[in-house]
Amino acid sequence: MIMGGFSDHQGYLDLLPWVVNENTGLIILLLLALTTFYAGIHLGWRLFIVGIFLGLALIGATYLEEFVWISKKCNFFLFSIF
């Protein structure tokens, strides 16, 4: 069944197995940071600074997500022992 130009299969995201719901927010932040950085190169230094800040926020969010995942896994392991 086709509705609004999209078919009922999963779509093009099946071709990219690393794109899952957990990573889409980081990918969108990466695209926003890169486009803002690029716009800052051509339009003004303030957007350049915002693009750098968004890139650093992306790096921080990635490390935080990895830390929280490890923390949850360790807590599950510790609580399953007792």
SULMO-V151495 format. One record per helix or strand. SS is the DSSP state (h for helix, s for strand). FROM is the first residue (numbers start at 0). TO is the last residue. Records with the same first field share a line. If there is no record, write none. Layout:
SS = FROM-TO ; FROM-TO
//
This chain:
s = 2-2 ; 5-5
h = 11-14 ; 20-42 ; 44-80
//
